Amino acid sequence: MSSIRFQRIADERDFEPFLRLLNASFPVPRGNSFLEDFPVWGFRGDETVFHLGGVRDGLLVSAAAARVARLKTPGGARVPVGLIGAVATHSCCRGEGLASRAVAKLLEWLSGQKVALVALWGSEHDLYRKLGFELCGIQRTLPLRGLELPVVPDSETRQGWTPALWQLLRERPLGLALEEQDRGWVEAHRNTRWYWRGEASRPTAYAALGKGIDLAGLVHEFGGQPDELRKLLAGIRREHPDAALLGHSSLIPFAGNSDGSHEYLCMARFMDLSNDPERVFRAFLPDARYPAPLTAEGPELVRRLFGGPGMPAPEGAEGRLPLPLWFWGLDGA
Ligand SMILES: CC(C)(COP(=O)(O)OP(=O)(O)OC[C@H]1O[C@@H](n2cnc3c(N)ncnc32)[C@H](O)[C@@H]1OP(=O)(O)O)[C@@H](O)C(=O)NCCC(=O)NCCS
């Protein structure tokens, strides 16, 4: 078997085969593009995304991408994190360890970027566990039909993207900090349907439905004044009775604690920088003592801090664990 050469894709022409491989590997409808649902992994001609391609005999057979972003904490800190996505291996070459090698190379790059934590969304848990990732973070799914919502006239629910939403997204309490350079790909999501109330120049509440391949039927972005948000959700429910709200519990104060179902948010691992887990803990909880049980390492530490398999949630450390890890949508996009 001939060897494979991994290299960073720095030229837009080399991005074409990369995108073709993604379109063929993910359940992208014929004629559509992976980037309609995941524009964050598009080619931008700058250093913000690291696209890695693996070429064998002149054919691009392996793809993977990474980027660096800053994760907001309730205390107002910003934790540097790496995000990995667009991982694909050509059907000719699966099971040979190519995806594992590609992700390992991205981890090397991210380690040089001084990120504290790396997160990804993938259903191949064994693949990523071998690379040190663990399922973690607790997200909640609440069917809209189970929520107590007010009755509102249809005419109050407005639809479509309006530029003022960008500012509201930047003000969100959790998730990734959006920078001006992110605006292009945020607005490029083709399948996301936006809803809002109030004035177009300053909506009082907003929500979005259907952010692509894996979030169909889910309200995965939402915010604004709680009472206004409930009215907006009532409007969305009338149009989409089977839709569900997806979010971190702390973002859904109007639901009862036992409502809905819980699942893990993503897979994550700490980078091997000394004291990083403690720094992450302090970024979330600046006043709390770093608890002795957290001297655990690797996957166990990820589970303890953010909640994960085998961890009752919430648990431990002054009742303040798991930490409220949250990203708005797959691939942190
Ligand atoms: C998932 C995918 C990238 C794996 O690529 P690959 O090069 O075959 O992966 P590797 O050879 O490095 O796999 C290493 C390990 O991962 C696990 N693994 C790989 N593919 C898997 C799958 N589809 N389901 C579950 N586990 C899988 C196996 O444990 C494997 O270890 P083994 O060889 O000891 O059995 C490839 O199947 C693909 O392109 N799928 C479609 C796109 C996709 O879903 N990407 C992931 C989302 S980010």
The ligand as an SDF file (V2000), in Angstrom:
LIG
                    3D

 48 50  0  0  0  0  0  0  0  0999 V2000
  -15.5740    8.2260   10.6530 C   0  0  0  0  0  0  0  0  0  0  0  0
  -14.4730    8.1250    9.6300 C   0  0  0  0  0  0  0  0  0  0  0  0
  -13.8310    9.5090    9.4650 C   0  0  0  0  0  0  0  0  0  0  0  0
  -13.4290    7.1440   10.1570 C   0  0  0  0  0  0  0  0  0  0  0  0
  -12.3100    7.1550    9.2680 O   0  0  0  0  0  0  0  0  0  0  0  0
  -11.2190    5.9910    9.2710 P   0  0  0  0  0  0  0  0  0  0  0  0
  -10.0150    6.5210    8.5770 O   0  0  0  0  0  0  0  0  0  0  0  0
  -11.7910    4.7450    8.7640 O   0  0  0  0  0  0  0  0  0  0  0  0
  -10.9460    5.8460   10.8390 O   0  0  0  0  0  0  0  0  0  0  0  0
   -9.7390    5.0660   11.5080 P   0  0  0  0  0  0  0  0  0  0  0  0
   -9.2370    3.9930   10.5980 O   0  0  0  0  0  0  0  0  0  0  0  0
   -8.7390    6.0570   12.0070 O   0  0  0  0  0  0  0  0  0  0  0  0
  -10.4890    4.4160   12.7530 O   0  0  0  0  0  0  0  0  0  0  0  0
   -9.8560    4.1890   13.9300 C   0  0  0  0  0  0  0  0  0  0  0  0
  -10.8220    3.6150   14.9410 C   0  0  0  0  0  0  0  0  0  0  0  0
  -12.0300    4.3420   14.9760 O   0  0  0  0  0  0  0  0  0  0  0  0
  -13.1500    3.4990   15.1420 C   0  0  0  0  0  0  0  0  0  0  0  0
  -14.0710    3.7650   14.0300 N   0  0  0  0  0  0  0  0  0  0  0  0
  -13.7530    4.1020   12.7740 C   0  0  0  0  0  0  0  0  0  0  0  0
  -14.8580    4.2960   12.0480 N   0  0  0  0  0  0  0  0  0  0  0  0
  -15.8910    4.0850   12.8570 C   0  0  0  0  0  0  0  0  0  0  0  0
  -17.3090    4.1240   12.6870 C   0  0  0  0  0  0  0  0  0  0  0  0
  -17.8700    4.4380   11.5120 N   0  0  0  0  0  0  0  0  0  0  0  0
  -18.0730    3.8430   13.7530 N   0  0  0  0  0  0  0  0  0  0  0  0
  -17.5280    3.5170   14.9470 C   0  0  0  0  0  0  0  0  0  0  0  0
  -16.1940    3.4680   15.1580 N   0  0  0  0  0  0  0  0  0  0  0  0
  -15.3930    3.7310   14.1290 C   0  0  0  0  0  0  0  0  0  0  0  0
  -12.6300    2.1200   15.1890 C   0  0  0  0  0  0  0  0  0  0  0  0
  -12.5640    1.8050   16.5800 O   0  0  0  0  0  0  0  0  0  0  0  0
  -11.2410    2.1940   14.6260 C   0  0  0  0  0  0  0  0  0  0  0  0
  -10.4050    1.4040   15.3540 O   0  0  0  0  0  0  0  0  0  0  0  0
  -10.0230   -0.0920   14.8100 P   0  0  0  0  0  0  0  0  0  0  0  0
   -9.3310    0.1390   13.5020 O   0  0  0  0  0  0  0  0  0  0  0  0
   -9.1450   -0.6000   15.8910 O   0  0  0  0  0  0  0  0  0  0  0  0
  -11.3210   -0.8030   14.6520 O   0  0  0  0  0  0  0  0  0  0  0  0
  -14.9940    7.6180    8.2520 C   0  0  0  0  0  0  0  0  0  0  0  0
  -15.7260    6.4320    8.4900 O   0  0  0  0  0  0  0  0  0  0  0  0
  -15.8880    8.6170    7.5320 C   0  0  0  0  0  0  0  0  0  0  0  0
  -15.3960    9.3830    6.7100 O   0  0  0  0  0  0  0  0  0  0  0  0
  -17.2120    8.6370    7.8360 N   0  0  0  0  0  0  0  0  0  0  0  0
  -18.1400    9.5740    7.2110 C   0  0  0  0  0  0  0  0  0  0  0  0
  -17.9380   11.0080    7.7240 C   0  0  0  0  0  0  0  0  0  0  0  0
  -18.1140   11.1330    9.2210 C   0  0  0  0  0  0  0  0  0  0  0  0
  -19.1050   10.6690    9.7670 O   0  0  0  0  0  0  0  0  0  0  0  0
  -17.1340   11.7710    9.9190 N   0  0  0  0  0  0  0  0  0  0  0  0
  -17.0960   11.8800   11.3750 C   0  0  0  0  0  0  0  0  0  0  0  0
  -17.7760   13.0710   11.9010 C   0  0  0  0  0  0  0  0  0  0  0  0
  -16.6860   14.4050   12.3820 S   0  0  0  0  0  0  0  0  0  0  0  0
  1  2  1  0
  2  3  1  0
  2  4  1  0
  2 36  1  0
  4  5  1  0
  5  6  1  0
  6  7  2  0
  6  8  1  0
  6  9  1  0
  9 10  1  0
 10 11  2  0
 10 12  1  0
 10 13  1  0
 13 14  1  0
 14 15  1  0
 15 16  1  0
 15 30  1  0
 16 17  1  0
 17 18  1  0
 17 28  1  0
 18 19  1  0
 18 27  1  0
 19 20  2  0
 20 21  1  0
 21 22  1  0
 21 27  2  0
 22 23  1  0
 22 24  2  0
 24 25  1  0
 25 26  2  0
 26 27  1  0
 28 29  1  0
 28 30  1  0
 30 31  1  0
 31 32  1  0
 32 33  2  0
 32 34  1  0
 32 35  1  0
 36 37  1  0
 36 38  1  0
 38 39  2  0
 38 40  1  0
 40 41  1  0
 41 42  1  0
 42 43  1  0
 43 44  2  0
 43 45  1  0
 45 46  1  0
 46 47  1  0
 47 48  1  0
M  END
$$$$
